[in-house]
Amino acid sequence: MTLNCDTAPKKENPMPLDIHIIDAFTDTVFKGNSAAVIILNQWLEDSVMQSIASQNNLSETAFLVKNETDLEDKATLDYHIRWFSPLKEMDFCGHATLASAFLLFEQHSTATSIHFYAKALGSLIIQKTPEGKIRMNFPNTLPSLIYSATHELAADVDPVINTVLAHLPNAPYKIYKNQQAYFIMFDNEAAVLGFEPDTMLMTQLAPLGLVLTAQAQSNKYSKYDFISRYFSQALGGAEDPVTGSVHTALAPLWGKQLSKDQLLAYQASSRGGELQCELQGDRVLISGHAVRYLSGVIEI
């Protein structure tokens, strides 16, 4: 039997869009967290951008539109950024911001910084570092303590958290919470690494995700201050490979624990990724590498 591929209906006047897939928080392809980046002349309909992100089926797709401003610093690029997961538009995404900056710095070799504007966060300043990393300046989202041996679970905590605790490999050391996630801090890294997720259970925590974290202890992670894993509602409760946004909470949390302003973190997913964190008052600087995986064209 012969298949005639030409019989498929053709789009009328399709719009071509350049697309780039970047692996963020790594200098090696197939590691870190992948994000698609699409630079637009003007915004598409929200439903179209959501459909593209769903079709890409990556943790996030970032869309950029250049702001028509006249910045005094000609070495600074100025763009509006929006992030979409396969399920919904996101208020904030660290790894897709890093991927977007990597692409813009690659396209504009004389640029030294980028001003991104995001509706939920306002202005974000991104810079190149002397070490070749990309440094992002984000709000500090330090979570609040809601449970420890001497601090009972707060009444307003979702009762399903008790079910989650029953599924964890060891009794938690402390539990924290912010607007993005529950943060469960263990006193040994094996509890984090050995966690076997129940996706249906994770979805019951909606709208918050779940972060597991511990101080780095083994030889494998000896260069790091702490490790973590994150299960995201934007992915239906599945594990996110590497997440810049949760480190705006993890860095100040571990900074207090370890009395440090500069920390090196590792997100211990199957792909894994490294994040360099620096605390500056109400801001958290997060730096990392990125590497291109794919460049191509889509038609919509």
Beta strands, then each sheet from edge to edge (+ up, - down):
strand 1: 16-24
strand 2: 33-40
strand 3: 60-66
strand 4: 76-84
strand 5: 89-90
strand 6: 113-118
strand 7: 122-128
strand 8: 134-139
strand 9: 144-148
strand 10: 174-177
strand 11: 181-186
strand 12: 209-215
strand 13: 226-231
strand 14: 239-240
strand 15: 262-267
strand 16: 273-280
strand 17: 283-288
strand 18: 290-299
sheet 1: 5+ 4- 3+ 2+ 1- 18+
sheet 2: 5+ 4- 6- 7+ 8- 17+ 16- 15+ 13+ 12- 11- 10+ 9-
sheet 3: 5+ 4- 6- 7+ 8- 17+ 16- 15+ 13+ 14-
end
